[in-house]
Every structure is written in structure tokens, then in C-alpha cells.
Amino acid sequence: MNDPNPLERRYRRLLAFYPRGFRRENTEEILAVLLSCAEDGQRRPGLAASADLIRGAVRMRLRMAGQPPRVVRLAIRLMYAGVVAQLAALAVYIVTLGRVRSAVSRRYPGLAAAQHALNVNVTIHYIAVPVGLAAWLFLLRALVRGNHRARFGLAVYFAATCLSVLIAIGQESAQLAPADLIAGGAQWLITLAVTVLLFTAASSRYYRPEPRPVIPWRGTFGTM
């Protein structure tokens, strides 16, 4: 069975990235505009239109709550840079993996345990990087929404980053994988800066949880 309007269906998929409340109020109007601008026989959204819709959805979902102070805005920008830094670190790791294997072989010739340890490290790295990136994005979204608990989650993330860097130094990464250590150090510096900024007095005031309303208690026999 043929889809009667594949272009509309694909536009709806792109609009699904927007918050639910926005979709409920604006989807039909936006669809009408998009479809009216489409060319005859067009079946797929154009690249520019798709990019604009996705960019708008990202901006809307990452729009900061209230009026954040400058230190909070700077911290959020650094978190965006942290996403790029993590992806760049993964690319560096992949590109330099062959060189690291050669360095391990030269330093520990004929030692199967060293090669096995490197293989285990590679497996752990490929698991840890996506998990760490997902945690970073989760914290970014929570901080943008004004969730005060996310600051403490970030502190835990920073502690884990410190531990990771210390382990890398203990495994002679400075000699065997200097590029990876530099990339990890860049991530550590960004995380440190964000953590410091989000625990300043101005940030603490912005992320201060709203006090719960006090409901006066009325006893069972209060109206008798």
C-alpha cells in the first residue's frame, strides 16, 4: 500500500524532536507552511529544511530556564565544547590505536600479558566513551532545565574523570599514548572549569530549589 503523503510523514518525524507542548500547539500550522513551500512531486524534506528543523528542536530543548547568570551561561557553553572534546578524543583514540599497539610491542616484546591488557583497555574504552558521552548529555540537559541535583551529578562525573586520568598516567600513557592523554587532559580541564563555575555563589542562587509550599495542618476535629 502506497503512502498517500510521504513528505508529510517525514516532516512529522522531524517535528517529533520538538517538545510535546510545542508540537501539540504548532505542528499543524508548521506542516501547512512546509507543505505549501514544497515543490510538486517532492517526497523528501530538503537538506536545508531538515537542518533548520533539527537545529530549532535542539535550541528549544536546550533553552535555559529563567534568567541564568553569566557564569551559568559560560558553564553551559563549555559543556557544549565538552561534547566536541569527547568526540575528538574518541577520534584521536581510534587514529592512534595502531601506533599505541606498536609502542606496547616495542616496550614489552614477547609479553602476551601486555597485549592482552591493551585489548582489554580497548574494549573498556569503546564502552566507556559512549556511556560517558550519554551521561554528559544527560547532565547538560538537566542543567539547562535548572535541575539543581544535576550539579552534584556533575561533581561525581568530575571525580570519575579525575580517576580516569590518574589511571591513564599510572599505565604509562604519557610514553605509550601521549595524544590520548592530551585529549583526556582537555576533557578533564573542561569538566573542572564547568564544575567550578556551577558551584559559585551566583550559580548556587540560580539552581536553588524552589521551597515547597507549607500546607497548614488541620486536625480531624479542627472544625468541631
CYANA upper distance limits for C-alpha pairs under 8 A (distance plus 0.5 A):
  5 ASN  CA      9 ARG  CA      7.07
  5 ASN  CA     43 ARG  CA      8.25
  6 PRO  CA     10 ARG  CA      6.70
  6 PRO  CA     43 ARG  CA      6.24
  6 PRO  CA     44 ARG  CA      7.79
  7 LEU  CA     11 TYR  CA      6.70
  7 LEU  CA     35 LEU  CA      8.39
  7 LEU  CA     42 GLN  CA      7.38
  7 LEU  CA     43 ARG  CA      5.14
  7 LEU  CA     44 ARG  CA      5.73
  7 LEU  CA     45 PRO  CA      7.08
  8 GLU  CA     12 ARG  CA      6.66
  8 GLU  CA     31 LEU  CA      7.70
  8 GLU  CA     35 LEU  CA      7.67
  9 ARG  CA     13 ARG  CA      6.94
 10 ARG  CA     14 LEU  CA      7.05
 10 ARG  CA     44 ARG  CA      7.32
 10 ARG  CA     45 PRO  CA      7.60
 11 TYR  CA     15 LEU  CA      6.73
 11 TYR  CA     31 LEU  CA      7.72
 11 TYR  CA     45 PRO  CA      7.26
 12 ARG  CA     16 ALA  CA      6.64
 12 ARG  CA     27 THR  CA      8.46
 12 ARG  CA     31 LEU  CA      8.24
 13 ARG  CA     17 PHE  CA      8.04
 14 LEU  CA     50 SER  CA      7.65
 14 LEU  CA     53 LEU  CA      7.20
 14 LEU  CA     54 ILE  CA      7.32
 15 LEU  CA     23 ARG  CA      7.65
 15 LEU  CA     27 THR  CA      7.69
 15 LEU  CA     53 LEU  CA      7.55
 15 LEU  CA     57 ALA  CA      8.26
 16 ALA  CA     20 ARG  CA      8.48
 16 ALA  CA     23 ARG  CA      7.92
 17 PHE  CA     54 ILE  CA      7.63
 17 PHE  CA     57 ALA  CA      6.27
 17 PHE  CA     58 VAL  CA      8.37
 18 TYR  CA     22 PHE  CA      7.13
 18 TYR  CA     23 ARG  CA      6.85
 18 TYR  CA     57 ALA  CA      5.32
 18 TYR  CA     58 VAL  CA      8.28
 18 TYR  CA     60 MET  CA      7.68
 18 TYR  CA     61 ARG  CA      7.64
 19 PRO  CA     23 ARG  CA      6.81
 19 PRO  CA     57 ALA  CA      8.16
 19 PRO  CA     60 MET  CA      8.09
 19 PRO  CA     61 ARG  CA      7.24
 20 ARG  CA     24 ARG  CA      6.63
 21 GLY  CA     25 GLU  CA      6.99
 22 PHE  CA     26 ASN  CA      6.40
 22 PHE  CA     27 THR  CA      8.03
 23 ARG  CA     27 THR  CA      5.35
 26 ASN  CA     30 ILE  CA      6.60
 27 THR  CA     31 LEU  CA      6.51
 28 GLU  CA     32 ALA  CA      6.60
 29 GLU  CA     33 VAL  CA      6.97
 30 ILE  CA     34 LEU  CA      6.67
 31 LEU  CA     35 LEU  CA      6.45
 32 ALA  CA     36 SER  CA      6.54
 33 VAL  CA     37 CYS  CA      6.85
 34 LEU  CA     38 ALA  CA      6.87
 38 ALA  CA     42 GLN  CA      6.94
 45 PRO  CA     49 ALA  CA      6.93
 45 PRO  CA     50 SER  CA      6.67
 46 GLY  CA     50 SER  CA      6.60
 47 LEU  CA     51 ALA  CA      6.61
 48 ALA  CA     52 ASP  CA      6.65
 49 ALA  CA     53 LEU  CA      6.71
 50 SER  CA     54 ILE  CA      6.70
 51 ALA  CA     55 ARG  CA      6.43
 52 ASP  CA     56 GLY  CA      6.54
 53 LEU  CA     57 ALA  CA      6.70
 54 ILE  CA     58 VAL  CA      6.70
 55 ARG  CA     59 ARG  CA      6.70
 56 GLY  CA     60 MET  CA      6.61
 57 ALA  CA     61 ARG  CA      6.64
 58 VAL  CA     62 LEU  CA      6.52
 59 ARG  CA     63 ARG  CA      6.31
 61 ARG  CA    141 ARG  CA      8.28
 62 LEU  CA    141 ARG  CA      6.77
 62 LEU  CA    144 VAL  CA      6.38
 62 LEU  CA    145 ARG  CA      7.98
 63 ARG  CA    144 VAL  CA      6.99
 63 ARG  CA    145 ARG  CA      7.99
 64 MET  CA     68 PRO  CA      7.73
 64 MET  CA    144 VAL  CA      5.18
 64 MET  CA    145 ARG  CA      6.27
 64 MET  CA    146 GLY  CA      7.69
 65 ALA  CA    144 VAL  CA      7.04
 65 ALA  CA    145 ARG  CA      5.87
 65 ALA  CA    146 GLY  CA      6.33
 68 PRO  CA     72 VAL  CA      6.50
 68 PRO  CA     73 ARG  CA      7.01
 68 PRO  CA    206 TYR  CA      6.92
 69 PRO  CA     73 ARG  CA      7.02
 69 PRO  CA    202 ALA  CA      7.19
 69 PRO  CA    203 SER  CA      7.52
 69 PRO  CA    206 TYR  CA      7.82
 70 ARG  CA     74 LEU  CA      6.62
 71 VAL  CA     75 ALA  CA      6.62
 71 VAL  CA    197 LEU  CA      6.37
 71 VAL  CA    198 LEU  CA      7.78
 71 VAL  CA    202 ALA  CA      7.84
 71 VAL  CA    203 SER  CA      7.28
 72 VAL  CA     76 ILE  CA      6.73
 72 VAL  CA    197 LEU  CA      7.29
 72 VAL  CA    198 LEU  CA      6.78
 72 VAL  CA    203 SER  CA      6.48
 73 ARG  CA     77 ARG  CA      6.78
 74 LEU  CA     78 LEU  CA      6.73
 74 LEU  CA    197 LEU  CA      8.42
 75 ALA  CA     79 MET  CA      6.75
 75 ALA  CA    193 ALA  CA      8.00
 75 ALA  CA    194 VAL  CA      5.41
 75 ALA  CA    197 LEU  CA      6.54
 75 ALA  CA    198 LEU  CA      7.23
 76 ILE  CA     80 TYR  CA      6.94
 76 ILE  CA    140 LEU  CA      7.65
 76 ILE  CA    143 LEU  CA      8.39
 76 ILE  CA    144 VAL  CA      7.88
 76 ILE  CA    194 VAL  CA      8.15
 77 ARG  CA     81 ALA  CA      6.93
 78 LEU  CA     82 GLY  CA      6.58
 78 LEU  CA    190 ILE  CA      7.08
 78 LEU  CA    193 ALA  CA      8.45
 78 LEU  CA    194 VAL  CA      7.06
 79 MET  CA     83 VAL  CA      7.00
 79 MET  CA    136 TRP  CA      8.48
 79 MET  CA    140 LEU  CA      7.23
 79 MET  CA    190 ILE  CA      8.00
 79 MET  CA    191 THR  CA      8.28
 79 MET  CA    194 VAL  CA      7.50
 80 TYR  CA     84 VAL  CA      7.34
 81 ALA  CA     85 ALA  CA      6.64
 81 ALA  CA    190 ILE  CA      8.39
 82 GLY  CA     86 GLN  CA      6.59
 82 GLY  CA    187 GLN  CA      6.92
 82 GLY  CA    190 ILE  CA      6.78
 82 GLY  CA    191 THR  CA      7.96
 83 VAL  CA     87 LEU  CA      6.90
 83 VAL  CA    133 LEU  CA      7.52
 83 VAL  CA    136 TRP  CA      8.03
 83 VAL  CA    137 LEU  CA      8.17
 84 VAL  CA     88 ALA  CA      6.55
 85 ALA  CA     89 ALA  CA      6.51
 85 ALA  CA    183 ALA  CA      7.98
 85 ALA  CA    186 ALA  CA      7.73
 85 ALA  CA    187 GLN  CA      6.65
 86 GLN  CA     90 LEU  CA      6.78
 86 GLN  CA    129 VAL  CA      8.18
 86 GLN  CA    133 LEU  CA      7.45
 86 GLN  CA    187 GLN  CA      7.22
 87 LEU  CA     91 ALA  CA      6.82
 88 ALA  CA     92 VAL  CA      6.68
 88 ALA  CA    183 ALA  CA      8.11
 89 ALA  CA     93 TYR  CA      6.63
 89 ALA  CA    180 ASP  CA      7.33
 89 ALA  CA    183 ALA  CA      5.65
 89 ALA  CA    184 GLY  CA      7.26
 90 LEU  CA     94 ILE  CA      6.76
 90 LEU  CA    129 VAL  CA      7.74
 91 ALA  CA     95 VAL  CA      6.63
 92 VAL  CA     96 THR  CA      6.48
 92 VAL  CA    179 ALA  CA      7.52
 92 VAL  CA    180 ASP  CA      6.94
 92 VAL  CA    183 ALA  CA      8.03
 93 TYR  CA     97 LEU  CA      6.31
 93 TYR  CA    179 ALA  CA      8.44
 93 TYR  CA    180 ASP  CA      6.39
 96 THR  CA    100 VAL  CA      6.73
 96 THR  CA    177 ALA  CA      8.29
 96 THR  CA    179 ALA  CA      8.15
 96 THR  CA    180 ASP  CA      8.40
 97 LEU  CA    101 ARG  CA      6.74
 98 GLY  CA    102 SER  CA      6.84
 99 ARG  CA    103 ALA  CA      6.72
100 VAL  CA    104 VAL  CA      6.69
100 VAL  CA    176 LEU  CA      6.37
100 VAL  CA    177 ALA  CA      6.27
101 ARG  CA    105 SER  CA      6.72
101 ARG  CA    115 GLN  CA      8.28
101 ARG  CA    118 LEU  CA      8.15
102 SER  CA    106 ARG  CA      6.73
103 ALA  CA    107 ARG  CA      6.62
103 ALA  CA    176 LEU  CA      6.29
104 VAL  CA    108 TYR  CA      6.36
104 VAL  CA    109 PRO  CA      8.30
104 VAL  CA    114 ALA  CA      7.66
104 VAL  CA    115 GLN  CA      7.79
104 VAL  CA    176 LEU  CA      7.19
105 SER  CA    109 PRO  CA      5.58
105 SER  CA    110 GLY  CA      7.88
105 SER  CA    111 LEU  CA      8.42
105 SER  CA    115 GLN  CA      8.00
108 TYR  CA    114 ALA  CA      7.33
111 LEU  CA    115 GLN  CA      7.49
112 ALA  CA    116 HIS  CA      6.64
113 ALA  CA    117 ALA  CA      6.56
114 ALA  CA    118 LEU  CA      6.71
115 GLN  CA    119 ASN  CA      6.74
116 HIS  CA    120 VAL  CA      6.75
117 ALA  CA    121 ASN  CA      6.61
118 LEU  CA    122 VAL  CA      6.68
119 ASN  CA    123 THR  CA      6.86
120 VAL  CA    124 ILE  CA      6.71
121 ASN  CA    125 HIS  CA      6.51
122 VAL  CA    126 TYR  CA      6.76
123 THR  CA    127 ILE  CA      6.95
124 ILE  CA    128 ALA  CA      6.40
125 HIS  CA    129 VAL  CA      6.44
126 TYR  CA    130 PRO  CA      7.61
127 ILE  CA    131 VAL  CA      7.01
128 ALA  CA    132 GLY  CA      6.34
129 VAL  CA    133 LEU  CA      6.54
130 PRO  CA    134 ALA  CA      6.55
131 VAL  CA    135 ALA  CA      6.69
132 GLY  CA    136 TRP  CA      6.62
133 LEU  CA    137 LEU  CA      6.70
134 ALA  CA    138 PHE  CA      6.60
135 ALA  CA    139 LEU  CA      6.66
136 TRP  CA    140 LEU  CA      6.58
137 LEU  CA    141 ARG  CA      6.67
138 PHE  CA    142 ALA  CA      6.75
139 LEU  CA    143 LEU  CA      6.50
139 LEU  CA    150 ALA  CA      6.31
139 LEU  CA    153 GLY  CA      7.67
139 LEU  CA    154 LEU  CA      7.30
140 LEU  CA    144 VAL  CA      6.64
141 ARG  CA    145 ARG  CA      6.82
142 ALA  CA    146 GLY  CA      6.96
142 ALA  CA    147 ASN  CA      5.85
142 ALA  CA    150 ALA  CA      6.50
143 LEU  CA    147 ASN  CA      5.91
143 LEU  CA    148 HIS  CA      7.70
143 LEU  CA    150 ALA  CA      6.40
143 LEU  CA    151 ARG  CA      7.70
146 GLY  CA    206 TYR  CA      8.27
146 GLY  CA    207 TYR  CA      6.46
147 ASN  CA    151 ARG  CA      8.33
147 ASN  CA    207 TYR  CA      7.23
148 HIS  CA    152 PHE  CA      8.29
148 HIS  CA    207 TYR  CA      5.31
148 HIS  CA    208 ARG  CA      6.94
148 HIS  CA    209 PRO  CA      6.92
149 ARG  CA    153 GLY  CA      7.08
150 ALA  CA    154 LEU  CA      6.61
151 ARG  CA    155 ALA  CA      6.89
151 ARG  CA    195 THR  CA      8.10
151 ARG  CA    198 LEU  CA      7.24
151 ARG  CA    199 PHE  CA      8.15
152 PHE  CA    156 VAL  CA      6.91
153 GLY  CA    157 TYR  CA      6.75
154 LEU  CA    158 PHE  CA      6.61
154 LEU  CA    195 THR  CA      7.20
155 ALA  CA    159 ALA  CA      6.79
155 ALA  CA    195 THR  CA      6.90
156 VAL  CA    160 ALA  CA      6.82
157 TYR  CA    161 THR  CA      6.72
158 PHE  CA    162 CYS  CA      6.72
158 PHE  CA    188 TRP  CA      8.03
158 PHE  CA    191 THR  CA      6.55
158 PHE  CA    192 LEU  CA      7.25
158 PHE  CA    195 THR  CA      7.89
159 ALA  CA    163 LEU  CA      6.81
160 ALA  CA    164 SER  CA      6.67
161 THR  CA    165 VAL  CA      6.76
161 THR  CA    188 TRP  CA      6.74
162 CYS  CA    166 LEU  CA      6.74
162 CYS  CA    188 TRP  CA      7.52
163 LEU  CA    167 ILE  CA      6.66
164 SER  CA    168 ALA  CA      6.71
165 VAL  CA    169 ILE  CA      6.74
165 VAL  CA    181 LEU  CA      8.16
165 VAL  CA    184 GLY  CA      7.34
165 VAL  CA    185 GLY  CA      7.68
165 VAL  CA    188 TRP  CA      8.28
166 LEU  CA    170 GLY  CA      6.65
167 ILE  CA    171 GLN  CA      6.73
168 ALA  CA    172 GLU  CA      7.23
168 ALA  CA    173 SER  CA      5.98
168 ALA  CA    181 LEU  CA      7.62
169 ILE  CA    173 SER  CA      5.92
169 ILE  CA    174 ALA  CA      6.96
169 ILE  CA    181 LEU  CA      8.34
172 GLU  CA    176 LEU  CA      6.64
172 GLU  CA    177 ALA  CA      8.38
173 SER  CA    177 ALA  CA      5.20
173 SER  CA    178 PRO  CA      6.43
173 SER  CA    180 ASP  CA      8.09
173 SER  CA    181 LEU  CA      6.70
174 ALA  CA    178 PRO  CA      5.15
174 ALA  CA    181 LEU  CA      6.93
177 ALA  CA    181 LEU  CA      6.89
178 PRO  CA    182 ILE  CA      6.67
179 ALA  CA    183 ALA  CA      6.76
180 ASP  CA    184 GLY  CA      6.61
181 LEU  CA    185 GLY  CA      6.47
182 ILE  CA    186 ALA  CA      6.75
183 ALA  CA    187 GLN  CA      7.01
184 GLY  CA    188 TRP  CA      6.71
185 GLY  CA    189 LEU  CA      6.68
186 ALA  CA    190 ILE  CA      6.82
187 GLN  CA    191 THR  CA      6.66
188 TRP  CA    192 LEU  CA      6.54
189 LEU  CA    193 ALA  CA      6.65
190 ILE  CA    194 VAL  CA      6.67
191 THR  CA    195 THR  CA      6.55
192 LEU  CA    196 VAL  CA      6.68
193 ALA  CA    197 LEU  CA      6.64
194 VAL  CA    198 LEU  CA      6.60
195 THR  CA    199 PHE  CA      6.88
196 VAL  CA    200 THR  CA      7.12
197 LEU  CA    203 SER  CA      7.66
198 LEU  CA    203 SER  CA      5.75
198 LEU  CA    204 SER  CA      7.61
199 PHE  CA    203 SER  CA      6.47
199 PHE  CA    204 SER  CA      6.52
200 THR  CA    204 SER  CA      6.66
201 ALA  CA    205 ARG  CA      6.78
202 ALA  CA    206 TYR  CA      6.88
203 SER  CA    207 TYR  CA      6.63
204 SER  CA    208 ARG  CA      6.30
218 ARG  CA    222 GLY  CA      6.37
